[in-house]
Amino acid sequence: MQPEKREHPAEKENLHPRSKHRERYDLQQLVATLPAFAPYVKVNNYGDESIDFFDPQAVRLLNAALIKHHYGVNDWAFPPNYLCPPIPARADYLHYLADLLATSNGGKIPRGKGIMGLDIGVGASGIYPLLGSMLYGWSFVGTDIDSVAIGAARKIVAANPTLTDKISLRLQKDKNAIIRGALEAGEYFDFAICNPPFHASAAEAQALARRKLKNLGRKKADQTTLNFGGQSHELWCEGGEERFIVDMVRESAVFATSCFWFTSLVAQESHLPAIYKVLDKFKAHDVQTIPMGQGNKTSRVIAWTFLNDKQQKAWAALRWKG
């Protein structure tokens, strides 16, 4: 006997109001956009079209279809086992960032090629520069410690000619640095974004992946299965997320007048006190914590600036009024 058909909400209200993903996915529309996605769309036990979210290739093609259909990005392909970012969540970060910039610009979102972002850890997918350029016309410098990731992201940008003059990608040669070495002399950024490694070790990352698979109802949680992929440096670093962001704050203080807003995702709320403490130590002028809803979980963006009120007004007048 077939289970009773599920009722689905009309909108995903936890996503940003400007999100293109608040309505339920139209999978047939996505198949029409990306025919390679078709074999992964099947009718589930509830009579709904869906995909197997345990299948990394299905997840990857779903997101490739989303970014092509909603943002016009073609040939979004990168090597297997690199992190496949969820498009709706990554777009939300950028929407909330746009709102933050607007608060320093008389309520108007700064748009266009002259707005420059620094993406720390751009990854093989190049996701934030791609979405930010398509959504708001922003330009980006993306950095990464992985030469393979930089090469893959460059191929995606090259396949989308409208973006080639907006996105620049650089290899971060110092694997112990976050911002240091990424900026060139005389560069100024309107914002920096970062999705830091969450875990403190590979074992911790695998343990969480197994728990997630069990919670989703998979009887056998294979320790090698990560439906979103990810290289080791994308998933974990010594000290985990908290240590990474604390180090990022310390480095950002050296570039206090080179960037208006420094920002980072913070997945674990318990990490905030240590981050606030170091921000206070280095005398950040303003700190904002922006809540975000992502699927069944909540996350947040922490943003800080060292610019005082006078400097902020001068920056906006010079760079955002054109």
PLY file of the C-alpha trace (Angstrom):
ply
format ascii 1.0
element vertex 322
property float x
property float y
property float z
element edge 321
property int vertex1
property int vertex2
end_header
0.00 0.00 0.00
1.44 3.36 -1.04
2.01 5.81 1.85
-0.27 8.84 1.98
1.00 11.67 -0.23
2.87 14.32 1.76
1.73 17.90 1.97
4.49 20.41 1.19
4.54 24.08 2.20
3.92 26.56 -0.60
7.13 28.42 0.24
10.37 27.77 2.13
9.89 30.69 4.46
13.26 30.24 6.16
15.05 31.39 3.00
15.76 35.06 2.29
12.80 36.99 0.82
14.74 37.62 -2.41
15.74 33.97 -2.80
14.91 32.33 -6.12
14.47 29.04 -4.25
11.56 29.66 -1.89
9.18 27.57 -4.00
9.47 23.80 -4.22
11.85 22.60 -6.93
10.21 22.05 -10.32
12.27 19.00 -11.20
10.92 18.65 -14.73
11.85 22.26 -15.41
15.33 21.54 -14.10
15.55 18.44 -16.31
14.62 20.58 -19.32
17.44 22.96 -18.36
19.97 20.16 -17.78
18.97 16.89 -19.51
21.82 14.99 -17.82
19.85 15.38 -14.57
16.89 13.34 -15.90
18.05 9.82 -14.86
18.28 10.92 -11.22
14.68 12.14 -10.93
12.36 9.37 -9.76
8.96 9.00 -8.10
9.42 8.20 -4.40
7.27 6.12 -2.04
4.98 9.10 -1.46
4.20 9.57 -5.14
6.39 12.68 -5.45
9.19 13.29 -7.91
12.45 13.48 -6.00
16.11 12.48 -6.07
18.24 10.24 -3.89
20.00 12.76 -1.64
22.41 10.00 -0.60
23.77 9.94 -4.16
26.60 12.48 -4.61
26.09 12.65 -8.39
22.35 13.32 -8.00
23.08 16.13 -5.54
25.74 17.59 -7.81
23.49 17.56 -10.89
20.58 19.05 -8.95
22.74 22.01 -8.01
24.19 22.25 -11.53
20.63 22.45 -12.86
19.70 25.08 -10.28
22.66 27.34 -11.06
22.07 27.04 -14.80
18.30 27.57 -14.64
18.18 30.43 -12.12
21.52 32.17 -12.72
22.52 31.30 -16.29
25.81 29.65 -15.31
26.88 27.03 -17.86
29.28 24.10 -17.55
29.34 24.15 -13.75
31.60 21.13 -13.44
34.51 20.38 -11.13
36.47 17.27 -10.08
34.77 14.51 -8.10
35.20 14.59 -4.32
35.38 18.38 -4.20
32.75 20.12 -2.13
29.40 20.55 -3.89
27.79 23.63 -2.31
24.00 23.85 -1.90
22.98 26.70 -4.20
20.05 28.09 -2.12
22.15 28.40 1.04
25.09 30.03 -0.74
22.77 32.51 -2.46
21.23 33.40 0.90
24.63 34.39 2.31
24.99 36.84 -0.57
21.48 38.24 -0.13
22.10 38.93 3.55
25.48 40.44 2.70
23.76 42.73 0.18
21.37 43.84 2.93
24.34 44.55 5.20
26.01 46.71 2.55
22.73 48.57 2.10
22.68 49.58 5.77
25.86 51.58 5.11
24.49 53.03 1.86
21.23 54.71 2.79
19.25 51.50 2.40
20.30 50.95 -1.22
22.18 47.79 -2.21
25.47 48.71 -3.97
25.49 46.96 -7.32
27.74 46.64 -10.32
31.25 45.75 -11.36
32.83 48.40 -9.14
31.80 46.54 -5.98
34.66 44.19 -5.15
34.48 41.08 -2.98
37.21 38.81 -1.62
36.21 35.15 -1.39
38.51 33.33 1.03
38.54 29.64 0.07
36.73 29.97 -3.26
36.78 26.23 -3.90
36.59 24.29 -7.15
32.97 25.32 -7.70
33.67 29.07 -7.56
30.18 29.38 -6.13
30.18 32.77 -4.38
31.79 34.76 -7.22
29.47 33.11 -9.74
26.31 33.86 -7.77
27.41 37.31 -6.59
28.25 38.38 -10.13
24.94 37.10 -11.49
22.79 38.44 -8.65
24.30 41.86 -8.06
26.88 42.41 -10.80
29.73 42.39 -8.25
33.37 41.63 -9.05
35.42 39.12 -7.06
38.89 37.93 -6.25
38.73 34.30 -5.14
41.63 32.67 -3.31
42.36 29.06 -2.38
45.30 26.99 -1.15
44.43 24.20 -3.63
45.80 24.61 -7.16
43.39 21.99 -8.54
40.44 23.92 -7.13
41.71 27.17 -8.64
42.16 25.47 -12.01
38.64 24.02 -11.94
37.09 27.36 -10.98
38.98 29.09 -13.79
37.49 26.63 -16.31
33.98 27.42 -15.11
34.59 31.16 -15.38
36.09 30.75 -18.85
32.96 28.86 -19.93
30.85 31.90 -18.98
32.26 34.85 -20.98
30.07 37.46 -19.27
31.94 36.75 -16.03
35.55 36.70 -17.18
36.11 40.40 -16.49
34.44 40.19 -13.06
36.13 37.18 -11.46
39.85 36.77 -10.77
41.24 33.64 -9.09
44.50 33.40 -7.14
46.41 30.60 -5.52
47.10 31.29 -1.84
50.68 30.03 -1.59
50.96 30.29 2.20
48.80 27.50 3.61
49.10 28.99 7.08
47.67 32.34 5.99
44.06 33.35 5.44
44.12 36.96 4.22
47.84 37.66 4.30
49.31 37.13 0.84
45.90 37.22 -0.88
45.69 41.00 -1.21
47.89 42.91 -3.60
49.26 46.39 -2.89
46.67 49.14 -3.24
43.67 46.79 -3.39
40.43 47.60 -1.60
37.50 45.28 -1.04
33.96 46.20 -0.13
33.52 42.86 1.60
35.23 39.57 2.33
33.32 36.30 2.55
34.33 32.92 3.89
32.85 29.47 4.44
35.46 28.07 6.86
36.26 24.40 7.42
33.86 23.23 10.09
35.57 20.26 11.69
38.72 19.93 13.77
39.78 16.56 12.29
38.99 14.08 9.52
37.58 11.63 12.08
35.20 14.27 13.39
34.00 15.04 9.85
33.34 11.37 9.11
31.55 10.82 12.43
29.16 13.70 11.75
28.55 12.46 8.20
27.59 9.03 9.54
25.21 10.56 12.11
23.56 12.68 9.41
23.06 9.66 7.18
21.51 7.67 10.02
19.24 10.59 10.91
18.08 10.69 7.29
17.11 7.03 7.52
19.97 5.26 5.81
20.38 1.83 7.33
24.07 1.52 6.48
26.04 4.71 6.95
29.22 4.06 4.97
32.05 6.13 6.43
33.28 7.00 2.94
29.92 8.43 1.86
29.64 12.20 1.80
26.78 13.22 -0.46
28.16 16.78 -0.68
31.77 15.67 -1.26
34.70 17.68 0.00
38.49 17.56 0.15
40.11 17.37 3.59
41.03 21.07 3.69
37.45 21.99 2.76
35.98 20.01 5.66
38.43 20.34 8.53
41.44 22.19 9.88
43.33 22.20 13.16
41.06 23.77 15.76
38.04 23.63 13.46
35.72 26.49 12.60
36.29 28.47 15.80
40.07 28.51 15.45
39.86 29.41 11.75
37.58 32.42 12.30
39.59 33.63 15.30
42.71 33.53 13.13
40.82 35.31 10.35
39.89 38.11 12.76
43.52 38.52 13.83
44.68 38.78 10.21
41.83 41.10 9.25
43.03 43.68 11.79
46.21 44.09 9.74
44.06 45.04 6.74
41.61 47.16 8.72
41.32 49.92 6.11
41.56 47.67 3.04
38.14 46.07 3.44
34.84 47.55 4.62
33.09 44.41 5.94
34.80 41.15 6.81
32.32 38.28 7.08
32.22 34.54 7.69
29.67 31.81 8.07
29.47 30.42 11.60
27.79 27.01 11.67
28.09 26.40 15.41
26.52 29.01 17.69
28.74 27.90 20.60
31.75 29.29 18.70
30.47 32.87 18.85
31.75 33.84 22.35
35.39 33.16 21.41
34.93 35.07 18.15
33.33 38.05 19.94
36.19 38.05 22.42
38.90 38.35 19.77
36.87 40.97 17.88
36.73 43.03 21.05
40.46 42.52 21.62
41.28 43.87 18.16
38.79 46.72 18.55
36.36 46.04 15.73
34.21 49.16 15.42
30.99 47.31 14.57
30.04 43.63 14.78
26.84 42.16 13.30
25.51 38.62 13.69
22.97 37.77 10.99
20.78 34.64 11.47
20.00 32.45 8.47
17.71 29.47 8.03
19.07 26.67 5.86
16.84 23.64 5.39
16.19 22.03 8.75
19.03 23.84 10.47
19.96 27.38 11.37
23.22 29.13 10.66
24.53 32.66 10.87
26.91 35.14 9.32
29.22 37.17 11.51
30.37 40.49 10.06
32.80 43.05 11.41
34.37 46.32 10.33
37.22 48.36 11.73
36.11 51.53 9.96
34.63 54.23 12.17
31.46 56.09 11.21
33.32 58.84 9.38
35.43 56.36 7.43
32.34 54.33 6.52
30.57 57.39 5.11
33.64 58.36 3.11
34.00 54.84 1.74
30.35 54.66 0.64
30.49 58.13 -0.93
33.63 57.26 -2.89
32.84 53.70 -4.03
29.09 53.14 -3.88
27.51 56.34 -5.20
28.71 56.05 -8.75
0 1
1 2
2 3
3 4
4 5
5 6
6 7
7 8
8 9
9 10
10 11
11 12
12 13
13 14
14 15
15 16
16 17
17 18
18 19
19 20
20 21
21 22
22 23
23 24
24 25
25 26
26 27
27 28
28 29
29 30
30 31
31 32
32 33
33 34
34 35
35 36
36 37
37 38
38 39
39 40
40 41
41 42
42 43
43 44
44 45
45 46
46 47
47 48
48 49
49 50
50 51
51 52
52 53
53 54
54 55
55 56
56 57
57 58
58 59
59 60
60 61
61 62
62 63
63 64
64 65
65 66
66 67
67 68
68 69
69 70
70 71
71 72
72 73
73 74
74 75
75 76
76 77
77 78
78 79
79 80
80 81
81 82
82 83
83 84
84 85
85 86
86 87
87 88
88 89
89 90
90 91
91 92
92 93
93 94
94 95
95 96
96 97
97 98
98 99
99 100
100 101
101 102
102 103
103 104
104 105
105 106
106 107
107 108
108 109
109 110
110 111
111 112
112 113
113 114
114 115
115 116
116 117
117 118
118 119
119 120
120 121
121 122
122 123
123 124
124 125
125 126
126 127
127 128
128 129
129 130
130 131
131 132
132 133
133 134
134 135
135 136
136 137
137 138
138 139
139 140
140 141
141 142
142 143
143 144
144 145
145 146
146 147
147 148
148 149
149 150
150 151
151 152
152 153
153 154
154 155
155 156
156 157
157 158
158 159
159 160
160 161
161 162
162 163
163 164
164 165
165 166
166 167
167 168
168 169
169 170
170 171
171 172
172 173
173 174
174 175
175 176
176 177
177 178
178 179
179 180
180 181
181 182
182 183
183 184
184 185
185 186
186 187
187 188
188 189
189 190
190 191
191 192
192 193
193 194
194 195
195 196
196 197
197 198
198 199
199 200
200 201
201 202
202 203
203 204
204 205
205 206
206 207
207 208
208 209
209 210
210 211
211 212
212 213
213 214
214 215
215 216
216 217
217 218
218 219
219 220
220 221
221 222
222 223
223 224
224 225
225 226
226 227
227 228
228 229
229 230
230 231
231 232
232 233
233 234
234 235
235 236
236 237
237 238
238 239
239 240
240 241
241 242
242 243
243 244
244 245
245 246
246 247
247 248
248 249
249 250
250 251
251 252
252 253
253 254
254 255
255 256
256 257
257 258
258 259
259 260
260 261
261 262
262 263
263 264
264 265
265 266
266 267
267 268
268 269
269 270
270 271
271 272
272 273
273 274
274 275
275 276
276 277
277 278
278 279
279 280
280 281
281 282
282 283
283 284
284 285
285 286
286 287
287 288
288 289
289 290
290 291
291 292
292 293
293 294
294 295
295 296
296 297
297 298
298 299
299 300
300 301
301 302
302 303
303 304
304 305
305 306
306 307
307 308
308 309
309 310
310 311
311 312
312 313
313 314
314 315
315 316
316 317
317 318
318 319
319 320
320 321
